[in-house]
Amino acid sequence: MKQRKSDILWKVILEEVFADLLRFIFPDADQVYDMERGFEYLDKELSEIHPQPDEEKETRFADKLVKVFHRDGEEEWVLVHIEIQGDTSKRLEFSQRMFEYFYRIRDGQRKPVSAVAIFTGQDGKNMPVRYTYEYRGTRLTYEYLTLSILDFSDEELDKSDNPFAQVVLAAKTSLLEGKIPEDDLLELKLLIANRLQKKGFGKVKTLAILNFLRNYVLFDNSEMNRKFDQRLKVNDKYTVMNTVEYIRMEAKEEAKEEFKEEFMAAKKELLAEGRKEGLTSAANNMITTTEFSDELIASLIGVSVDFVKDIRQGKNK
């Protein structure tokens, strides 16, 4: 039985290969962007700009808002929208949403904004590339960059030295689900995985793309998923995660950030007042409400590991 959370898979992989995505989209990326400075992922800002209602288990899209820096120090906000299902019946809704994101970022932040829409469905080439508004002589046209995974052949993606090309290849392969025998799909998926490991992208990036491939291209027969894992391990020096582990990892990372913000603020106040009991309470709260390790808790609230261990053992009164 297939179990895939495409929105989470895309959000995770984008953070791992974002520099490569920029290079894939913009030929002058290395001349314009300060890649060494890194990126800031503005998930909180994005949710405030365009709050989303409760989504279905399998959402139709994934969005990332990323702060990047030019070599001259200028700041730019890059909006990446992944249209997962490519529902052409909602063309106007899609293009309007792209425009709303743009004007809200410009209105609230006054930052240069570049936007790209990535279409992963069969109808990607038929999705809109602009939003147009016209009423009683008032006319507005907003255009944005678009990329359909079907714009690229398997051969050119396989030959590419850009890691994001391998992500696109995996996404294209998922479109074959149900259209070719699952034995053939298994062999194709293994071929992509084995070639990926020879690309020389480095362990972290290779593992991220392997995880994306493993969880994005699935079979109706769960036995085929097991066969893929078994045969991949023959040549694979890494450990891949299933979709459930992916979701748990994402949730845990989000929880870390929330706890970090909350307890760093509490720590500052408590230290100023010299109240050790406050830190004890904060640590105890994390022990009882999370599965975080003693080391992680100590790091988040700024105390020693022994301090946390004593609380866990009930020695610190």
TORFI-327513 format. One line per 10 residues: number of its first residue (from 1); for each residue x, y, z of N, C-alpha, C. Coordinates in nm, 2 decimals. Layout:
// residues N
NUM) X:Y:Z:X:Y:Z:X:Y:Z  ...
This chain:
// residues 317
1) 0.09:-0.12:0.00:0.00:0.00:0.00:0.09:0.12:0.00  0.06:0.22:-0.09:0.15:0.34:-0.10:0.11:0.43:0.02  0.22:0.49:0.07:0.20:0.59:0.18:0.31:0.69:0.16  0.26:0.81:0.10:0.36:0.91:0.07:0.31:1.04:0.11  0.40:1.12:0.17:0.37:1.26:0.20:0.45:1.35:0.11  0.41:1.37:-0.01:0.49:1.44:-0.11:0.53:1.58:-0.07  0.44:1.65:0.01:0.48:1.79:0.05:0.60:1.78:0.14  0.60:1.69:0.24:0.71:1.68:0.33:0.84:1.64:0.26  0.83:1.54:0.17:0.94:1.50:0.10:1.01:1.61:0.02  0.93:1.69:-0.05:0.98:1.80:-0.12:1.04:1.91:-0.03
11) 0.98:1.94:0.08:1.03:2.04:0.17:1.16:2.00:0.23  1.18:1.87:0.26:1.30:1.82:0.32:1.42:1.83:0.21  1.39:1.78:0.09:1.49:1.77:-0.01:1.53:1.91:-0.06  1.44:2.01:-0.06:1.48:2.14:-0.11:1.58:2.20:-0.02  1.58:2.18:0.11:1.67:2.24:0.20:1.81:2.17:0.18  1.81:2.05:0.14:1.94:1.98:0.12:2.01:2.02:-0.01  1.93:2.06:-0.11:1.99:2.08:-0.25:1.95:2.22:-0.30  1.93:2.32:-0.20:1.87:2.45:-0.25:1.98:2.52:-0.34  2.10:2.51:-0.30:2.20:2.58:-0.39:2.20:2.52:-0.53  2.18:2.39:-0.53:2.18:2.32:-0.66:2.05:2.36:-0.74
21) 1.94:2.38:-0.67:1.82:2.43:-0.73:1.84:2.57:-0.80  1.91:2.66:-0.72:1.94:2.79:-0.78:2.02:2.78:-0.91  2.12:2.69:-0.90:2.21:2.67:-1.02:2.13:2.61:-1.14  2.03:2.52:-1.10:1.95:2.46:-1.20:1.86:2.56:-1.27  1.81:2.66:-1.20:1.72:2.75:-1.25:1.79:2.87:-1.32  1.89:2.92:-1.25:1.96:3.04:-1.29:2.10:3.01:-1.34  2.13:3.03:-1.47:2.27:2.99:-1.52:2.38:3.08:-1.45  2.34:3.20:-1.40:2.44:3.29:-1.34:2.44:3.28:-1.19  2.38:3.17:-1.13:2.36:3.16:-0.99:2.49:3.18:-0.91  2.60:3.12:-0.95:2.73:3.13:-0.87:2.79:3.27:-0.88
31) 2.76:3.34:-0.99:2.81:3.48:-1.00:2.73:3.58:-0.92  2.60:3.55:-0.90:2.51:3.64:-0.83:2.50:3.61:-0.68  2.48:3.48:-0.65:2.46:3.45:-0.51:2.58:3.41:-0.43  2.58:3.45:-0.30:2.69:3.42:-0.21:2.65:3.28:-0.15  2.69:3.17:-0.22:2.65:3.04:-0.17:2.72:3.01:-0.04  2.84:3.06:-0.02:2.91:3.02:0.11:2.84:3.08:0.23  2.76:3.19:0.21:2.69:3.25:0.32:2.58:3.17:0.37  2.53:3.08:0.29:2.42:2.99:0.33:2.28:3.06:0.31  2.18:2.99:0.36:2.04:3.03:0.33:1.96:3.03:0.46  1.86:3.11:0.47:1.77:3.11:0.58:1.63:3.07:0.53
41) 1.57:2.96:0.59:1.44:2.91:0.55:1.33:2.97:0.63  1.25:3.05:0.57:1.15:3.14:0.63:1.02:3.07:0.64  1.01:2.96:0.71:0.88:2.88:0.72:0.78:2.96:0.80  0.83:3.02:0.91:0.74:3.10:1.00:0.69:3.22:0.92  0.77:3.29:0.85:0.73:3.41:0.78:0.63:3.37:0.67  0.65:3.26:0.61:0.57:3.21:0.50:0.43:3.18:0.55  0.42:3.12:0.67:0.29:3.08:0.73:0.21:3.21:0.77  0.29:3.31:0.81:0.22:3.44:0.84:0.17:3.51:0.72  0.25:3.50:0.61:0.22:3.57:0.49:0.09:3.51:0.42  0.08:3.38:0.43:-0.03:3.31:0.36:-0.07:3.19:0.44
51) -0.14:3.21:0.55:-0.18:3.09:0.63:-0.26:2.99:0.55  -0.24:2.87:0.58:-0.31:2.76:0.51:-0.41:2.69:0.60  -0.53:2.66:0.55:-0.63:2.59:0.63:-0.58:2.45:0.65  -0.64:2.37:0.73:-0.61:2.23:0.76:-0.60:2.16:0.62  -0.49:2.09:0.60:-0.47:2.03:0.47:-0.52:1.88:0.48  -0.54:1.82:0.36:-0.57:1.68:0.36:-0.44:1.60:0.38  -0.45:1.47:0.40:-0.33:1.39:0.43:-0.23:1.41:0.32  -0.27:1.42:0.19:-0.18:1.43:0.08:-0.21:1.57:0.02  -0.13:1.67:0.05:-0.15:1.80:0.01:-0.11:1.82:-0.14  -0.17:1.92:-0.20:-0.15:1.94:-0.35:-0.02:2.01:-0.38
61) 0.04:2.08:-0.28:0.15:2.16:-0.31:0.25:2.17:-0.19  0.37:2.22:-0.21:0.46:2.25:-0.11:0.53:2.38:-0.14  0.54:2.46:-0.04:0.60:2.59:-0.06:0.73:2.61:0.03  0.83:2.68:-0.02:0.94:2.72:0.06:0.97:2.87:0.03  1.00:2.94:0.14:1.04:3.08:0.12:1.18:3.09:0.18  1.28:3.13:0.10:1.42:3.13:0.14:1.49:3.26:0.12  1.56:3.30:0.23:1.64:3.43:0.22:1.77:3.39:0.17  1.81:3.45:0.06:1.95:3.43:0.00:2.02:3.57:0.00  2.15:3.56:-0.02:2.23:3.69:-0.03:2.31:3.69:-0.16  2.31:3.81:-0.21:2.40:3.83:-0.33:2.54:3.85:-0.29
71) 2.63:3.84:-0.38:2.77:3.87:-0.35:2.80:4.01:-0.31  2.72:4.10:-0.35:2.73:4.24:-0.30:2.66:4.27:-0.17  2.60:4.17:-0.11:2.54:4.18:0.02:2.39:4.20:0.01  2.34:4.23:-0.11:2.19:4.25:-0.12:2.12:4.12:-0.08  2.00:4.14:-0.02:1.92:4.03:0.02:1.81:4.01:-0.08  1.78:3.88:-0.10:1.67:3.84:-0.19:1.59:3.73:-0.13  1.46:3.74:-0.15:1.37:3.63:-0.10:1.32:3.55:-0.22  1.35:3.42:-0.21:1.32:3.33:-0.32:1.20:3.24:-0.28  1.09:3.25:-0.35:0.97:3.17:-0.32:0.97:3.05:-0.42  0.97:2.93:-0.37:0.96:2.81:-0.45:0.83:2.74:-0.42
81) 0.75:2.72:-0.52:0.62:2.66:-0.51:0.63:2.53:-0.59  0.60:2.42:-0.52:0.60:2.28:-0.59:0.45:2.24:-0.60  0.40:2.24:-0.73:0.27:2.20:-0.75:0.27:2.05:-0.78  0.22:1.97:-0.68:0.24:1.83:-0.68:0.15:1.75:-0.78  0.02:1.79:-0.78:-0.07:1.71:-0.86:-0.09:1.78:-1.00  -0.06:1.90:-1.01:-0.08:1.97:-1.14:-0.22:1.97:-1.19  -0.32:2.01:-1.10:-0.46:2.01:-1.14:-0.49:2.13:-1.22  -0.50:2.11:-1.36:-0.53:2.22:-1.45:-0.67:2.28:-1.43  -0.76:2.21:-1.36:-0.89:2.27:-1.34:-0.88:2.39:-1.24  -0.77:2.40:-1.17:-0.76:2.51:-1.08:-0.65:2.61:-1.12
91) -0.64:2.63:-1.25:-0.53:2.72:-1.30:-0.54:2.86:-1.24  -0.66:2.92:-1.24:-0.67:3.05:-1.19:-0.64:3.06:-1.04  -0.68:2.96:-0.97:-0.66:2.96:-0.82:-0.51:2.95:-0.80  -0.44:2.87:-0.88:-0.29:2.86:-0.86:-0.22:2.99:-0.89  -0.25:3.05:-1.01:-0.17:3.17:-1.05:-0.21:3.29:-0.95  -0.33:3.29:-0.90:-0.37:3.39:-0.81:-0.29:3.38:-0.68  -0.27:3.25:-0.63:-0.20:3.23:-0.51:-0.05:3.27:-0.53  0.01:3.25:-0.64:0.14:3.29:-0.67:0.15:3.45:-0.66  0.05:3.51:-0.71:0.05:3.66:-0.71:0.03:3.71:-0.56  -0.05:3.64:-0.49:-0.08:3.69:-0.35:0.05:3.67:-0.27
101) 0.12:3.56:-0.28:0.25:3.55:-0.21:0.34:3.66:-0.25  0.35:3.70:-0.37:0.44:3.80:-0.42:0.41:3.94:-0.35  0.28:3.98:-0.37:0.25:4.11:-0.32:0.26:4.12:-0.17  0.23:4.01:-0.10:0.23:4.02:0.05:0.38:4.02:0.10  0.47:3.96:0.03:0.61:3.96:0.06:0.66:4.11:0.04  0.63:4.16:-0.08:0.67:4.29:-0.12:0.61:4.40:-0.02  0.49:4.38:0.01:0.42:4.48:0.10:0.48:4.48:0.24  0.50:4.35:0.29:0.54:4.34:0.43:0.69:4.35:0.45  0.77:4.31:0.35:0.92:4.31:0.37:0.99:4.40:0.29  0.94:4.45:0.18:1.01:4.54:0.08:1.14:4.48:0.04
111) 1.14:4.35:0.01:1.26:4.28:-0.04:1.24:4.24:-0.18  1.36:4.23:-0.26:1.34:4.18:-0.39:1.29:4.03:-0.38  1.20:4.00:-0.47:1.14:3.86:-0.47:1.15:3.80:-0.60  1.20:3.68:-0.60:1.20:3.59:-0.72:1.12:3.47:-0.69  1.04:3.43:-0.79:0.95:3.32:-0.76:0.96:3.21:-0.87  0.95:3.09:-0.84:0.96:2.98:-0.94:0.85:2.88:-0.90  0.78:2.83:-0.99:0.68:2.73:-0.97:0.73:2.60:-1.04  0.73:2.49:-0.97:0.78:2.36:-1.02:0.66:2.27:-1.03  0.63:2.22:-1.15:0.52:2.14:-1.17:0.56:1.99:-1.19  0.51:1.90:-1.10:0.55:1.76:-1.10:0.45:1.67:-1.16
121) 0.34:1.72:-1.21:0.23:1.63:-1.26:0.24:1.61:-1.41  0.16:1.52:-1.46:0.15:1.50:-1.60:0.11:1.62:-1.68  0.03:1.71:-1.62:-0.02:1.83:-1.69:0.06:1.95:-1.66  0.19:1.93:-1.62:0.27:2.05:-1.58:0.29:2.15:-1.69  0.30:2.10:-1.81:0.32:2.20:-1.92:0.20:2.28:-1.95  0.08:2.24:-1.90:-0.04:2.32:-1.92:-0.08:2.41:-1.81  0.01:2.42:-1.71:-0.02:2.50:-1.59:0.02:2.65:-1.63  -0.05:2.75:-1.56:-0.03:2.89:-1.60:0.11:2.94:-1.56  0.16:3.03:-1.64:0.29:3.10:-1.62:0.27:3.24:-1.58  0.15:3.29:-1.57:0.12:3.43:-1.53:-0.01:3.44:-1.46
131) -0.03:3.55:-1.39:-0.16:3.59:-1.34:-0.20:3.72:-1.40  -0.32:3.72:-1.45:-0.37:3.85:-1.51:-0.50:3.89:-1.45  -0.51:4.02:-1.42:-0.63:4.08:-1.36:-0.67:4.20:-1.45  -0.80:4.20:-1.48:-0.85:4.32:-1.56:-0.99:4.35:-1.52  -1.01:4.48:-1.49:-1.14:4.53:-1.46:-1.15:4.67:-1.49  -1.25:4.70:-1.58:-1.28:4.84:-1.61:-1.16:4.93:-1.64  -1.08:4.88:-1.73:-0.96:4.95:-1.77:-0.84:4.94:-1.69  -0.85:4.87:-1.57:-0.73:4.84:-1.49:-0.69:4.70:-1.53  -0.56:4.69:-1.56:-0.50:4.56:-1.60:-0.37:4.54:-1.53  -0.35:4.41:-1.49:-0.23:4.37:-1.42:-0.18:4.24:-1.47
141) -0.06:4.22:-1.50:0.00:4.09:-1.54:0.12:4.06:-1.45  0.12:3.95:-1.38:0.23:3.90:-1.30:0.28:3.77:-1.36  0.41:3.77:-1.40:0.47:3.65:-1.45:0.58:3.60:-1.36  0.60:3.47:-1.36:0.69:3.41:-1.27:0.76:3.29:-1.34  0.88:3.25:-1.29:0.95:3.14:-1.36:0.87:3.01:-1.34  0.87:2.92:-1.44:0.81:2.79:-1.42:0.91:2.68:-1.47  0.89:2.57:-1.41:0.97:2.45:-1.45:0.88:2.33:-1.44  0.87:2.26:-1.55:0.80:2.13:-1.55:0.90:2.02:-1.55  0.88:1.92:-1.47:0.98:1.81:-1.47:0.98:1.73:-1.60  0.87:1.75:-1.68:0.86:1.68:-1.81:0.94:1.76:-1.92
151) 0.99:1.88:-1.88:1.07:1.96:-1.98:1.21:1.89:-2.01  1.24:1.79:-1.93:1.38:1.74:-1.93:1.37:1.59:-1.96  1.46:1.54:-2.05:1.46:1.40:-2.08:1.54:1.33:-1.97  1.51:1.20:-1.96:1.58:1.12:-1.86:1.73:1.11:-1.89  1.77:1.11:-2.01:1.91:1.11:-2.05:1.98:1.23:-2.00  1.93:1.35:-2.03:2.00:1.47:-1.99:2.00:1.49:-1.84  1.90:1.44:-1.77:1.90:1.45:-1.62:2.00:1.35:-1.57  2.01:1.23:-1.62:2.11:1.13:-1.57:2.25:1.18:-1.60  2.28:1.25:-1.70:2.41:1.30:-1.74:2.45:1.42:-1.66  2.35:1.49:-1.60:2.38:1.62:-1.54:2.46:1.60:-1.41
161) 2.55:1.69:-1.38:2.63:1.69:-1.26:2.56:1.77:-1.15  2.44:1.82:-1.18:2.37:1.90:-1.07:2.28:1.80:-0.99  2.30:1.80:-0.86:2.22:1.71:-0.78:2.07:1.73:-0.79  2.02:1.85:-0.82:1.88:1.87:-0.83:1.83:1.80:-0.95  1.91:1.77:-1.05:1.86:1.70:-1.17:1.82:1.56:-1.13  1.89:1.50:-1.03:1.86:1.37:-0.98:1.72:1.37:-0.90  1.69:1.48:-0.84:1.56:1.49:-0.77:1.45:1.49:-0.88  1.48:1.57:-0.98:1.38:1.58:-1.09:1.36:1.44:-1.16  1.47:1.37:-1.18:1.46:1.23:-1.23:1.38:1.14:-1.15  1.40:1.15:-1.02:1.32:1.07:-0.93:1.17:1.10:-0.94
171) 1.14:1.23:-0.94:1.00:1.28:-0.96:0.94:1.23:-1.09  1.02:1.24:-1.19:0.97:1.19:-1.32:0.94:1.04:-1.32  1.02:0.96:-1.25:1.01:0.82:-1.24:0.88:0.78:-1.17  0.84:0.86:-1.07:0.71:0.84:-1.00:0.59:0.84:-1.09  0.60:0.91:-1.20:0.49:0.92:-1.29:0.47:0.79:-1.37  0.56:0.70:-1.36:0.54:0.57:-1.42:0.47:0.47:-1.33  0.44:0.51:-1.21:0.37:0.42:-1.12:0.23:0.38:-1.18  0.21:0.25:-1.19:0.08:0.20:-1.24:0.08:0.20:-1.39  0.19:0.24:-1.46:0.19:0.24:-1.61:0.28:0.14:-1.66  0.38:0.09:-1.58:0.47:-0.01:-1.63:0.47:-0.12:-1.52
181) 0.50:-0.24:-1.55:0.51:-0.35:-1.45:0.60:-0.31:-1.33  0.56:-0.35:-1.21:0.63:-0.31:-1.10:0.77:-0.37:-1.09  0.79:-0.48:-1.15:0.93:-0.54:-1.16:1.02:-0.44:-1.24  0.96:-0.38:-1.35:1.04:-0.29:-1.43:1.07:-0.16:-1.36  0.96:-0.12:-1.28:0.98:0.00:-1.20:1.09:-0.01:-1.10  1.09:-0.13:-1.04:1.19:-0.16:-0.93:1.33:-0.16:-0.99  1.35:-0.22:-1.11:1.48:-0.21:-1.17:1.52:-0.07:-1.21  1.43:0.01:-1.26:1.46:0.15:-1.29:1.50:0.23:-1.17  1.42:0.21:-1.06:1.45:0.28:-0.94:1.59:0.24:-0.88  1.62:0.11:-0.89:1.75:0.07:-0.84:1.87:0.12:-0.93
191) 1.84:0.13:-1.06:1.94:0.18:-1.15:1.97:0.33:-1.12  1.86:0.41:-1.09:1.88:0.55:-1.06:1.96:0.56:-0.93  1.93:0.47:-0.83:1.99:0.48:-0.70:2.14:0.44:-0.71  2.17:0.34:-0.79:2.31:0.30:-0.80:2.39:0.40:-0.88  2.33:0.46:-0.98:2.41:0.56:-1.05:2.43:0.69:-0.97  2.33:0.72:-0.88:2.34:0.83:-0.80:2.46:0.82:-0.70  2.48:0.70:-0.65:2.59:0.68:-0.56:2.73:0.70:-0.62  2.73:0.69:-0.76:2.86:0.71:-0.83:2.88:0.86:-0.87  2.79:0.94:-0.84:2.80:1.08:-0.89:2.90:1.16:-0.81  2.94:1.12:-0.69:3.03:1.20:-0.61:2.98:1.32:-0.55
201) 2.85:1.32:-0.51:2.79:1.44:-0.45:2.82:1.45:-0.30  2.88:1.36:-0.24:2.91:1.36:-0.10:2.80:1.28:-0.02  2.84:1.23:0.10:2.75:1.14:0.17:2.62:1.21:0.21  2.62:1.33:0.26:2.50:1.39:0.31:2.40:1.42:0.20  2.45:1.47:0.09:2.36:1.51:-0.02:2.31:1.38:-0.09  2.40:1.28:-0.11:2.36:1.16:-0.17:2.25:1.09:-0.09  2.27:1.08:0.04:2.17:1.02:0.13:2.04:1.09:0.12  2.04:1.22:0.12:1.91:1.30:0.11:1.84:1.26:-0.02  1.91:1.25:-0.13:1.84:1.22:-0.26:1.80:1.08:-0.26  1.88:0.99:-0.20:1.83:0.85:-0.19:1.71:0.83:-0.11
211) 1.70:0.91:0.00:1.58:0.91:0.08:1.46:0.96:0.00  1.48:1.06:-0.07:1.37:1.12:-0.16:1.33:1.01:-0.26  1.42:0.95:-0.33:1.39:0.85:-0.43:1.32:0.73:-0.36  1.37:0.69:-0.25:1.31:0.57:-0.18:1.16:0.59:-0.15  1.13:0.71:-0.10:0.99:0.74:-0.05:0.90:0.80:-0.16  0.96:0.86:-0.26:0.88:0.93:-0.36:0.83:0.83:-0.47  0.91:0.73:-0.51:0.87:0.63:-0.61:0.83:0.51:-0.53  0.70:0.48:-0.53:0.65:0.37:-0.45:0.58:0.27:-0.54  0.55:0.15:-0.47:0.48:0.04:-0.54:0.35:0.01:-0.47  0.25:-0.04:-0.55:0.13:-0.09:-0.48:0.16:-0.21:-0.40
221) 0.25:-0.29:-0.44:0.28:-0.41:-0.37:0.39:-0.38:-0.27  0.36:-0.38:-0.14:0.46:-0.35:-0.04:0.58:-0.44:-0.04  0.57:-0.56:-0.09:0.68:-0.65:-0.10:0.79:-0.59:-0.19  0.75:-0.51:-0.29:0.85:-0.45:-0.38:0.93:-0.34:-0.31  0.87:-0.27:-0.22:0.94:-0.17:-0.14:1.05:-0.24:-0.06  1.02:-0.36:0.00:1.11:-0.44:0.08:1.23:-0.49:-0.01  1.19:-0.53:-0.13:1.30:-0.58:-0.23:1.39:-0.46:-0.26  1.34:-0.34:-0.28:1.42:-0.23:-0.31:1.52:-0.21:-0.20  1.47:-0.21:-0.08:1.56:-0.18:0.04:1.67:-0.29:0.05  1.63:-0.42:0.03:1.73:-0.52:0.04:1.84:-0.52:-0.07
231) 1.79:-0.49:-0.19:1.89:-0.49:-0.30:1.97:-0.36:-0.30  1.92:-0.25:-0.25:2.00:-0.13:-0.24:2.11:-0.15:-0.14  2.09:-0.22:-0.04:2.19:-0.24:0.07:2.31:-0.31:0.02  2.30:-0.39:-0.09:2.41:-0.46:-0.15:2.53:-0.37:-0.18  2.49:-0.25:-0.25:2.59:-0.16:-0.29:2.58:-0.03:-0.21  2.49:-0.02:-0.12:2.47:0.11:-0.05:2.54:0.12:0.08  2.62:0.21:0.10:2.69:0.23:0.23:2.61:0.32:0.33  2.49:0.36:0.28:2.41:0.45:0.37:2.29:0.38:0.42  2.21:0.44:0.51:2.09:0.39:0.56:1.98:0.48:0.51  1.88:0.43:0.44:1.77:0.52:0.40:1.65:0.50:0.49
241) 1.57:0.61:0.50:1.46:0.61:0.59:1.33:0.59:0.51  1.22:0.53:0.57:1.09:0.52:0.51:1.02:0.65:0.54  0.90:0.66:0.48:0.82:0.78:0.49:0.78:0.82:0.63  0.75:0.72:0.71:0.71:0.75:0.85:0.83:0.81:0.92  0.95:0.75:0.90:1.07:0.81:0.97:1.10:0.95:0.92  1.07:0.97:0.79:1.09:1.11:0.74:1.00:1.21:0.81  0.87:1.17:0.82:0.78:1.26:0.89:0.82:1.28:1.03  0.86:1.18:1.10:0.90:1.19:1.24:1.02:1.28:1.25  1.11:1.27:1.16:1.23:1.35:1.16:1.20:1.50:1.14  1.11:1.53:1.05:1.06:1.66:1.02:1.00:1.72:1.14
251) 0.91:1.64:1.20:0.83:1.69:1.32:0.93:1.72:1.44  1.03:1.63:1.45:1.13:1.65:1.56:1.21:1.77:1.54  1.25:1.80:1.42:1.33:1.92:1.39:1.25:2.05:1.42  1.12:2.04:1.38:1.03:2.16:1.41:1.02:2.17:1.56  1.00:2.06:1.63:0.99:2.07:1.78:1.11:2.13:1.84  1.23:2.09:1.79:1.35:2.14:1.85:1.36:2.29:1.84  1.32:2.34:1.72:1.32:2.49:1.70:1.22:2.56:1.80  1.10:2.50:1.81:1.00:2.56:1.90:1.05:2.57:2.04  1.10:2.45:2.09:1.16:2.44:2.22:1.28:2.54:2.24  1.36:2.55:2.14:1.48:2.63:2.15:1.44:2.77:2.17
261) 1.34:2.82:2.09:1.30:2.96:2.10:1.24:2.99:2.24  1.16:2.90:2.28:1.09:2.91:2.41:1.18:2.91:2.53  1.27:2.82:2.53:1.36:2.80:2.65:1.48:2.89:2.64  1.52:2.94:2.53:1.63:3.04:2.53:1.58:3.17:2.58  1.45:3.20:2.56:1.39:3.32:2.61:1.38:3.31:2.76  1.33:3.19:2.81:1.32:3.16:2.95:1.45:3.16:3.02  1.55:3.11:2.95:1.69:3.10:3.01:1.74:3.24:3.04  1.72:3.33:2.94:1.77:3.47:2.96:1.71:3.54:3.08  1.58:3.52:3.09:1.51:3.58:3.20:1.55:3.52:3.33  1.56:3.39:3.34:1.59:3.32:3.46:1.73:3.34:3.51
271) 1.82:3.35:3.42:1.96:3.37:3.46:1.98:3.51:3.51  1.90:3.60:3.45:1.91:3.74:3.50:1.86:3.75:3.65  1.77:3.67:3.68:1.71:3.67:3.82:1.78:3.57:3.91  1.87:3.49:3.85:1.95:3.39:3.93:1.86:3.28:3.99  1.76:3.24:3.91:1.66:3.14:3.96:1.69:3.00:3.90  1.77:2.92:3.97:1.80:2.79:3.93:1.68:2.70:3.92  1.58:2.73:4.00:1.46:2.65:4.00:1.39:2.66:3.87  1.40:2.78:3.80:1.34:2.79:3.67:1.40:2.70:3.57  1.53:2.69:3.57:1.60:2.60:3.47:1.56:2.46:3.50  1.55:2.43:3.63:1.51:2.29:3.67:1.37:2.26:3.61
281) 1.28:2.36:3.63:1.14:2.34:3.58:1.14:2.32:3.43  1.22:2.40:3.36:1.23:2.40:3.21:1.28:2.26:3.17  1.39:2.21:3.23:1.44:2.08:3.19:1.35:1.97:3.22  1.28:1.98:3.34:1.18:1.88:3.38:1.07:1.87:3.28  1.03:1.99:3.23:0.92:1.99:3.14:0.95:1.92:3.01  1.08:1.94:2.96:1.12:1.88:2.84:1.14:1.73:2.86  1.18:1.69:2.98:1.20:1.54:3.01:1.06:1.47:3.00  0.96:1.54:3.05:0.83:1.47:3.06:0.74:1.48:2.94  0.78:1.58:2.85:0.69:1.60:2.73:0.76:1.57:2.60  0.88:1.53:2.60:0.95:1.49:2.47:1.03:1.37:2.49
291) 1.09:1.32:2.38:1.18:1.20:2.39:1.32:1.25:2.36  1.35:1.38:2.38:1.48:1.43:2.35:1.58:1.37:2.45  1.71:1.35:2.40:1.81:1.30:2.48:1.86:1.40:2.59  1.93:1.35:2.69:1.98:1.45:2.79:2.08:1.55:2.73  2.15:1.50:2.63:2.25:1.60:2.56:2.17:1.71:2.49  2.07:1.67:2.42:1.99:1.77:2.34:1.92:1.87:2.44  1.86:1.82:2.55:1.79:1.91:2.64:1.89:2.00:2.70  2.01:1.95:2.74:2.11:2.04:2.80:2.16:2.14:2.71  2.17:2.11:2.58:2.21:2.21:2.48:2.10:2.32:2.46  1.98:2.28:2.46:1.87:2.37:2.43:1.85:2.47:2.54
301) 1.87:2.43:2.67:1.85:2.53:2.78:1.97:2.58:2.84  2.09:2.53:2.79:2.22:2.58:2.83:2.26:2.54:2.97  2.25:2.41:3.00:2.30:2.36:3.13:2.38:2.24:3.10  2.44:2.18:3.20:2.53:2.06:3.18:2.44:1.94:3.17  2.50:1.84:3.10:2.43:1.71:3.09:2.41:1.65:3.22  2.50:1.66:3.32:2.48:1.61:3.45:2.36:1.67:3.52  2.34:1.80:3.50:2.23:1.87:3.56:2.10:1.80:3.51  2.09:1.77:3.38:1.97:1.71:3.33:1.95:1.57:3.38  2.07:1.49:3.39:2.06:1.36:3.44:2.01:1.35:3.58  2.06:1.45:3.66:2.02:1.45:3.80:1.87:1.47:3.81
311) 1.81:1.56:3.73:1.67:1.59:3.73:1.59:1.46:3.69  1.64:1.40:3.58:1.58:1.28:3.54:1.57:1.17:3.64  1.68:1.16:3.72:1.69:1.06:3.83:1.62:1.11:3.96  1.57:1.23:3.96:1.50:1.28:4.08:1.59:1.33:4.19  1.72:1.36:4.15:1.82:1.40:4.26:1.82:1.55:4.28  1.78:1.62:4.17:1.80:1.77:4.18:1.67:1.83:4.23  1.67:1.87:4.36:1.54:1.92:4.42:1.54:2.07:4.42
